[in-house]
Amino acid sequence: MMRRLFFLPFLFAVGQFFSCESPYMVKHPVSPGDTYYLYASFYSDEFNGRTSADGSVFSNGEMTCAARGFPFSTYLEVQSIDTGKKVTVKVTDRPGKNVIDLSKTAFSNIDSIEKGKIKIKVTVVEKPAESAQSEVKTEESKAQPEPPEKKETAKSGVFYTVQLGAFPDLESAKKFSEGLKIDSYIFVVKDSKELFRVRSGRFSSKDDAQKFKSDNCSNMEAIVVEVTE
């Protein structure tokens, strides 16, 4: 597995967007339309010809990326916040922290290489077959262990999450999320009024979500949300 790769020096003004140290985590199961706000850097040419984490041979000329949390072979639409340009890439590798490393070709299609690191909007376009998701099951179970017993099993194509708040702008959602003591992520529901929802966890049963809410969100007006994939 390759480690975090190359990006040029950069500087963001205080208060811009959000810190890459924020605990925005991709939760499972991954669903088309899921939206996240992250950062992107790119691979240096020295990694051409090396083996990526999924076993494929890396090339800076391909439309691929390294992304934390998404199963291999997931297709992501990556949009530069500054330019508005978009590109679709396939997840083949793993980076460090919660940053996406694009191939140099993919990065240059949406923004200037000279920037080195950019703010992006990431949307899941297509998820892989169930067999391709097995390698992330162990990885995610460490961050979100399941209780040994489940009283209510989720319906097929449905998962549950705990919604902690909804905000009309990204900055308000970011400020709220960064003040939490539990892992959270900012989610934008596709084809709806653009509200920035702060959520935590994805659970295969409603009982699991309710238990998480009771254990971690007693001081908040949190609600359990059923989401259909």
C-alpha positions in Angstrom: 0.0 0.0 0.0 1.4 3.3 -1.0 1.7 6.2 1.5 0.7 9.8 1.0 2.1 11.1 -2.1 3.5 14.4 -3.5 2.0 17.8 -3.4 3.6 21.3 -3.8 3.9 23.9 -1.0 0.6 25.7 -0.3 -0.9 28.3 1.9 -4.6 28.9 2.7 -5.8 32.0 4.5 -7.1 31.5 8.0 -10.8 30.8 8.0 -10.9 29.5 4.4 -12.9 26.3 3.9 -12.0 23.7 6.6 -8.9 22.1 8.0 -7.7 18.8 6.5 -7.2 17.6 10.1 -11.0 17.7 10.6 -12.5 14.2 11.2 -14.6 13.9 8.1 -14.9 10.2 7.5 -16.5 8.3 4.6 -19.1 6.0 6.1 -20.4 2.7 4.7 -22.2 1.4 2.9 -21.2 3.8 0.1 -24.1 5.0 -2.0 -24.2 6.9 -5.4 -25.0 10.5 -4.7 -23.1 10.7 -1.4 -21.2 14.0 -1.3 -18.2 15.1 0.7 -16.0 18.2 0.9 -12.2 17.4 1.1 -8.9 18.4 -0.3 -7.0 16.9 -3.3 -3.3 16.7 -4.1 -1.6 14.7 -6.9 1.0 12.0 -7.5 4.5 12.8 -8.5 5.9 11.1 -11.6 8.2 8.9 -9.6 5.2 6.7 -8.8 4.6 5.8 -12.4 4.9 2.0 -12.8 4.5 1.3 -9.1 1.9 -1.0 -7.8 -1.2 0.6 -6.3 -3.0 -0.7 -3.2 -5.6 -2.6 -5.4 -2.8 -4.4 -7.3 -3.0 -2.3 -10.5 0.0 -0.5 -12.0 -0.1 3.2 -11.4 0.2 5.7 -14.2 -0.2 9.5 -14.0 -1.8 9.4 -17.4 -4.8 7.4 -16.1 -8.0 8.8 -14.5 -7.5 7.3 -11.1 -7.1 8.4 -7.5 -6.1 7.3 -4.0 -9.0 7.9 -1.6 -9.6 6.9 2.0 -12.7 5.0 3.0 -14.1 4.3 -0.5 -14.0 0.7 -1.8 -11.6 0.0 -4.6 -13.2 0.5 -8.1 -15.6 3.2 -6.8 -16.0 6.0 -9.3 -15.9 9.5 -7.9 -16.8 12.8 -9.4 -14.2 15.4 -8.2 -15.0 19.1 -8.6 -12.6 21.9 -7.9 -14.3 24.5 -5.7 -12.2 27.3 -7.2 -12.7 26.5 -10.9 -16.0 24.5 -10.9 -14.4 21.9 -13.3 -15.1 18.3 -12.8 -13.5 14.9 -13.5 -14.5 11.3 -12.9 -11.8 9.0 -11.4 -11.6 5.4 -10.2 -10.3 4.6 -6.7 -7.3 2.3 -6.9 -5.1 3.4 -4.0 -5.0 4.7 -0.4 -3.6 8.1 0.7 -3.0 9.4 4.2 -5.5 11.4 6.3 -8.7 12.5 4.6 -7.2 13.8 1.4 -7.7 12.5 -2.1 -4.6 12.1 -4.3 -5.5 12.4 -8.0 -3.4 11.3 -10.9 -1.6 14.3 -12.4 -3.8 14.1 -15.5 -7.0 14.2 -13.5 -5.7 17.0 -11.3 -4.7 19.2 -14.3 -8.1 18.7 -15.9 -9.8 20.6 -13.0 -7.2 23.0 -11.7 -3.6 24.3 -12.0 -0.8 21.9 -11.1 1.1 24.9 -9.6 -1.4 25.0 -6.7 -0.4 21.6 -5.5 -3.4 21.1 -3.2 -7.0 22.3 -3.8 -10.4 22.3 -2.2 -12.8 19.8 -3.8 -16.4 18.5 -3.8 -16.5 14.7 -4.1 -19.6 12.9 -5.2 -20.0 9.1 -5.5 -20.9 8.3 -9.1 -20.8 4.5 -9.1 -20.1 2.0 -6.4 -18.4 -1.4 -7.1 -19.9 -4.8 -6.8 -20.3 -6.2 -3.3 -17.2 -8.4 -3.7 -15.0 -5.3 -4.2 -16.1 -3.9 -0.9 -14.7 -6.7 1.3 -11.3 -5.0 1.8 -12.8 -1.9 3.4 -15.0 -3.9 5.8 -12.2 -4.6 8.2 -10.8 -1.0 7.9 -14.2 0.6 8.7 -15.1 -1.9 11.5 -12.2 -0.5 13.5 -13.7 3.0 13.4 -17.3 1.9 13.8 -17.6 -1.5 15.6 -21.0 -3.2 15.5 -22.8 -4.4 18.6 -22.8 -8.2 19.0 -26.6 -8.4 18.8 -29.1 -6.6 16.5 -32.8 -6.4 17.4 -33.9 -4.9 14.1 -32.2 -5.8 10.8 -32.2 -3.2 8.0 -34.3 -3.6 4.9 -32.4 -4.3 1.7 -30.9 -1.1 0.2 -31.5 0.8 3.5 -29.0 2.1 6.1 -29.4 4.4 9.1 -27.4 7.4 10.2 -27.6 9.9 13.1 -28.3 13.4 11.9 -26.9 16.0 14.3 -27.9 19.2 12.5 -28.7 20.8 9.1 -27.4 24.2 8.0 -28.0 26.4 4.9 -24.2 27.0 4.3 -21.0 25.0 4.5 -19.3 27.3 7.0 -22.0 26.9 9.6 -22.0 23.1 9.2 -18.2 23.0 9.4 -18.1 25.1 12.6 -20.7 22.8 14.2 -18.9 19.6 13.1 -15.5 20.7 14.3 -16.9 21.4 17.7 -18.2 17.8 18.1 -16.4 15.2 20.2 -17.5 12.3 17.9 -16.6 11.7 14.2 -18.9 13.4 11.8 -19.2 14.2 8.2 -21.0 16.8 6.1 -23.5 15.4 3.7 -25.5 17.0 0.9 -28.5 15.1 -0.3 -28.7 14.8 -4.1 -31.6 16.5 -5.9 -32.8 18.4 -2.9 -32.6 21.9 -1.5 -28.9 22.4 -0.7 -28.8 21.9 3.1 -25.5 20.9 4.6 -26.4 18.0 7.0 -24.0 17.0 9.7 -24.2 13.3 10.3 -22.4 10.6 12.3 -22.1 6.9 11.5 -23.9 4.6 9.1 -25.6 1.6 10.6 -27.2 -1.6 9.2 -30.0 -1.5 11.7 -32.1 1.2 13.3 -31.4 -0.3 16.8 -27.7 0.2 16.3 -28.3 3.8 15.3 -30.5 4.5 18.3 -27.9 3.0 20.6 -25.2 5.2 19.1 -27.5 8.2 19.5 -28.3 7.4 23.2 -24.6 6.8 24.0 -23.1 9.8 22.2 -25.7 12.4 21.4 -27.8 12.8 24.6 -27.0 16.5 24.8 -28.1 17.2 21.2 -31.4 17.2 19.3 -30.1 14.4 17.1 -32.4 12.2 15.1 -32.0 8.8 13.5 -32.5 9.0 9.7 -33.4 6.1 7.4 -31.7 6.4 4.0 -32.6 4.4 1.0 -29.7 3.6 -1.4 
